[in-house]
Amino acid sequence: MAKLSICMLLMTFLFSTLCIFSSSVTATFPRSPRRSRLQAYIEASCQTTLYPALCVHSLSTYIGSNTTIQNPKQLAQVALKASLNRALYTRAYLKKVANELKAIKAKEYQTVKDCLEQINDSVDQLSQSIKELRRLDGKEQQGAGGGGDDLFWHISNVETWVSAALTDASSCVDEFPGQRMSKLKATVKGKVLNVAQLTSNALALFRRFASRYQAKKP
């Protein structure tokens, strides 16, 4: 019993020491100012979107990575990337579900298949919009005075493609009306709704970036 008590006392002492050391490390290495500024910038920018909490969550995951977020354009690029990644994940999920439903000739197959086609379109449109946004780099340097028409053309293309991606994702969500539905339909709807909401946020952040040029448009 004496040996057991000594062991318990030793374990308690070690645990207390570890907790004190952990607290000391946390106090010594506080949250970096750069991360705090970037987090604040993301939170302020996301207030212009329809789903600010989702916006903050999706963009905050890029803090600490090699991704650069310093201005509205880069923020829009990251938002579009987040939307595309979610659309790709959802497309893969829908393909798997569609194949399983087709194998058993389930009645939900056609609905999921139609939704898959719409999300596939969203993936293509988001990919195009990201490429088009990158083409704006040189046009921005020229400004709206020189080569301005090309600048507005690229901006219009991005907005058109992102809007189309949002429409396709929203149309898929509309395929699952009401609250009472099977677990499968509820899961599909939830994943596609997430794509639509992220795309809506990306569109809002892109329009925020583009507004500085739209104001100069003749």
WOMO-V930205 format. One record per residue. RES is the residue in one small letter. OMEGA is omega in degrees with one decimal (999 if undefined). BURIAL is + if it has 16 or more other ideal C-beta (glycine too) atoms within 10 Angstrom, else -. D_FIRST is the distance of its C-alpha to the first C-alpha in whole Angstrom. Layout:
res=RES omega=OMEGA burial=BURIAL d_first=D_FIRST
res=RES omega=OMEGA burial=BURIAL d_first=D_FIRST
//
This chain:
res=m omega=-179.4 burial=- d_first=0
res=a omega=179.2 burial=- d_first=4
res=k omega=-179.9 burial=- d_first=5
res=l omega=-179.9 burial=- d_first=5
res=s omega=178.9 burial=- d_first=6
res=i omega=178.8 burial=- d_first=9
res=c omega=-179.5 burial=- d_first=10
res=m omega=178.1 burial=- d_first=11
res=l omega=179.4 burial=- d_first=12
res=l omega=179.2 burial=- d_first=14
res=m omega=179.0 burial=- d_first=15
res=t omega=179.8 burial=- d_first=17
res=f omega=179.9 burial=- d_first=18
res=l omega=179.7 burial=- d_first=20
res=f omega=180.0 burial=- d_first=21
res=s omega=178.9 burial=- d_first=23
res=t omega=179.5 burial=- d_first=24
res=l omega=-179.9 burial=- d_first=26
res=c omega=179.6 burial=- d_first=27
res=i omega=179.1 burial=- d_first=29
res=f omega=179.6 burial=- d_first=30
res=s omega=179.1 burial=- d_first=32
res=s omega=179.6 burial=- d_first=33
res=s omega=178.7 burial=- d_first=35
res=v omega=179.8 burial=- d_first=36
res=t omega=-180.0 burial=- d_first=38
res=a omega=-178.7 burial=- d_first=39
res=t omega=-177.5 burial=- d_first=41
res=f omega=-179.3 burial=- d_first=42
res=p omega=178.4 burial=- d_first=44
res=r omega=-174.5 burial=- d_first=46
res=s omega=179.2 burial=- d_first=49
res=p omega=-178.6 burial=- d_first=52
res=r omega=179.2 burial=- d_first=54
res=r omega=-179.5 burial=- d_first=52
res=s omega=178.5 burial=- d_first=52
res=r omega=-179.7 burial=- d_first=56
res=l omega=177.9 burial=+ d_first=56
res=q omega=179.0 burial=- d_first=54
res=a omega=179.1 burial=- d_first=56
res=y omega=179.0 burial=+ d_first=59
res=i omega=-178.3 burial=+ d_first=58
res=e omega=178.9 burial=- d_first=57
res=a omega=-179.1 burial=- d_first=61
res=s omega=-177.1 burial=+ d_first=63
res=c omega=178.9 burial=+ d_first=61
res=q omega=178.9 burial=- d_first=62
res=t omega=-178.2 burial=- d_first=65
res=t omega=178.6 burial=+ d_first=64
res=l omega=-177.3 burial=- d_first=64
res=y omega=-173.5 burial=+ d_first=60
res=p omega=-179.2 burial=+ d_first=59
res=a omega=177.8 burial=- d_first=55
res=l omega=179.2 burial=+ d_first=56
res=c omega=-178.9 burial=+ d_first=58
res=v omega=-178.5 burial=+ d_first=55
res=h omega=-176.1 burial=- d_first=52
res=s omega=-178.0 burial=+ d_first=55
res=l omega=-178.7 burial=+ d_first=56
res=s omega=179.6 burial=- d_first=53
res=t omega=-179.5 burial=- d_first=51
res=y omega=177.0 burial=+ d_first=54
res=i omega=-179.0 burial=- d_first=53
res=g omega=176.3 burial=- d_first=51
res=s omega=178.9 burial=- d_first=53
res=n omega=-179.5 burial=- d_first=56
res=t omega=179.3 burial=- d_first=58
res=t omega=177.0 burial=- d_first=60
res=i omega=-177.9 burial=+ d_first=61
res=q omega=-176.8 burial=- d_first=63
res=n omega=-177.4 burial=- d_first=66
res=p omega=179.8 burial=+ d_first=67
res=k omega=179.5 burial=+ d_first=68
res=q omega=176.7 burial=- d_first=65
res=l omega=177.7 burial=+ d_first=63
res=a omega=178.7 burial=+ d_first=66
res=q omega=179.9 burial=+ d_first=65
res=v omega=178.6 burial=+ d_first=61
res=a omega=177.6 burial=+ d_first=62
res=l omega=177.7 burial=+ d_first=64
res=k omega=178.9 burial=+ d_first=62
res=a omega=178.9 burial=+ d_first=59
res=s omega=179.1 burial=+ d_first=61
res=l omega=179.6 burial=+ d_first=63
res=n omega=178.7 burial=- d_first=59
res=r omega=178.6 burial=+ d_first=58
res=a omega=178.2 burial=+ d_first=62
res=l omega=178.3 burial=+ d_first=61
res=y omega=-178.9 burial=- d_first=58
res=t omega=177.7 burial=+ d_first=59
res=r omega=178.8 burial=+ d_first=62
res=a omega=178.6 burial=- d_first=60
res=y omega=-179.2 burial=+ d_first=58
res=l omega=177.1 burial=+ d_first=61
res=k omega=180.0 burial=- d_first=63
res=k omega=-179.1 burial=- d_first=60
res=v omega=-179.3 burial=+ d_first=60
res=a omega=179.2 burial=+ d_first=64
res=n omega=179.4 burial=- d_first=64
res=e omega=179.8 burial=- d_first=61
res=l omega=179.1 burial=+ d_first=63
res=k omega=-178.2 burial=- d_first=66
res=a omega=-178.6 burial=- d_first=65
res=i omega=178.5 burial=- d_first=64
res=k omega=-179.5 burial=- d_first=68
res=a omega=-177.1 burial=- d_first=66
res=k omega=-180.0 burial=- d_first=68
res=e omega=-173.6 burial=+ d_first=66
res=y omega=-175.1 burial=+ d_first=67
res=q omega=179.4 burial=- d_first=70
res=t omega=179.6 burial=+ d_first=68
res=v omega=179.2 burial=+ d_first=66
res=k omega=178.1 burial=+ d_first=68
res=d omega=179.5 burial=- d_first=71
res=c omega=178.7 burial=+ d_first=68
res=l omega=179.2 burial=+ d_first=67
res=e omega=-179.9 burial=- d_first=70
res=q omega=177.9 burial=+ d_first=70
res=i omega=176.3 burial=+ d_first=67
res=n omega=176.0 burial=- d_first=68
res=d omega=179.1 burial=+ d_first=71
res=s omega=178.3 burial=+ d_first=69
res=v omega=179.6 burial=+ d_first=67
res=d omega=-176.9 burial=- d_first=71
res=q omega=177.5 burial=+ d_first=72
res=l omega=177.1 burial=+ d_first=69
res=s omega=178.5 burial=+ d_first=69
res=q omega=-177.6 burial=+ d_first=72
res=s omega=178.5 burial=+ d_first=72
res=i omega=177.9 burial=+ d_first=69
res=k omega=-178.7 burial=- d_first=72
res=e omega=179.0 burial=+ d_first=74
res=l omega=177.0 burial=+ d_first=72
res=r omega=-179.6 burial=- d_first=72
res=r omega=-179.7 burial=- d_first=76
res=l omega=-174.4 burial=+ d_first=76
res=d omega=-179.3 burial=- d_first=75
res=g omega=-178.6 burial=- d_first=78
res=k omega=178.7 burial=+ d_first=80
res=e omega=-178.8 burial=- d_first=78
res=q omega=177.3 burial=- d_first=79
res=q omega=179.1 burial=- d_first=83
res=g omega=-178.6 burial=- d_first=82
res=a omega=179.2 burial=+ d_first=84
res=g omega=178.2 burial=- d_first=87
res=g omega=-177.7 burial=- d_first=87
res=g omega=-176.2 burial=- d_first=86
res=g omega=-179.4 burial=+ d_first=85
res=d omega=177.8 burial=- d_first=87
res=d omega=178.8 burial=- d_first=84
res=l omega=-179.7 burial=+ d_first=81
res=f omega=179.3 burial=+ d_first=82
res=w omega=178.4 burial=- d_first=83
res=h omega=178.2 burial=+ d_first=79
res=i omega=179.5 burial=+ d_first=78
res=s omega=179.4 burial=- d_first=79
res=n omega=-179.9 burial=+ d_first=78
res=v omega=-178.8 burial=+ d_first=75
res=e omega=179.6 burial=+ d_first=75
res=t omega=-177.4 burial=- d_first=77
res=w omega=180.0 burial=+ d_first=74
res=v omega=177.9 burial=+ d_first=71
res=s omega=178.8 burial=+ d_first=73
res=a omega=177.9 burial=+ d_first=74
res=a omega=178.2 burial=+ d_first=70
res=l omega=179.0 burial=+ d_first=69
res=t omega=-179.5 burial=+ d_first=72
res=d omega=179.9 burial=+ d_first=71
res=a omega=179.7 burial=+ d_first=67
res=s omega=178.2 burial=+ d_first=68
res=s omega=177.7 burial=+ d_first=71
res=c omega=177.9 burial=+ d_first=68
res=v omega=-178.8 burial=+ d_first=66
res=d omega=178.3 burial=- d_first=69
res=e omega=-177.6 burial=+ d_first=69
res=f omega=-177.3 burial=+ d_first=65
res=p omega=174.8 burial=- d_first=67
res=g omega=-177.3 burial=- d_first=65
res=q omega=-176.3 burial=- d_first=61
res=r omega=179.2 burial=- d_first=61
res=m omega=-179.5 burial=- d_first=61
res=s omega=179.7 burial=- d_first=59
res=k omega=179.7 burial=- d_first=55
res=l omega=-179.3 burial=- d_first=57
res=k omega=179.7 burial=+ d_first=60
res=a omega=179.0 burial=- d_first=58
res=t omega=178.7 burial=- d_first=56
res=v omega=-179.2 burial=+ d_first=59
res=k omega=-179.4 burial=+ d_first=60
res=g omega=-179.2 burial=- d_first=57
res=k omega=-179.6 burial=+ d_first=57
res=v omega=177.0 burial=+ d_first=61
res=l omega=177.8 burial=+ d_first=61
res=n omega=176.5 burial=+ d_first=59
res=v omega=-179.2 burial=+ d_first=61
res=a omega=-178.0 burial=+ d_first=64
res=q omega=177.4 burial=+ d_first=62
res=l omega=179.0 burial=+ d_first=61
res=t omega=175.8 burial=+ d_first=65
res=s omega=178.3 burial=+ d_first=66
res=n omega=179.8 burial=+ d_first=64
res=a omega=178.9 burial=+ d_first=65
res=l omega=179.3 burial=+ d_first=69
res=a omega=-180.0 burial=+ d_first=68
res=l omega=176.4 burial=+ d_first=67
res=f omega=179.1 burial=+ d_first=70
res=r omega=176.1 burial=+ d_first=72
res=r omega=177.0 burial=+ d_first=71
res=f omega=-175.2 burial=+ d_first=71
res=a omega=-175.8 burial=+ d_first=75
res=s omega=-179.8 burial=- d_first=76
res=r omega=179.2 burial=- d_first=77
res=y omega=-179.3 burial=+ d_first=79
res=q omega=-179.3 burial=- d_first=80
res=a omega=-179.4 burial=- d_first=82
res=k omega=-175.7 burial=- d_first=84
res=k omega=-179.2 burial=- d_first=85
res=p omega=999 burial=- d_first=89
//
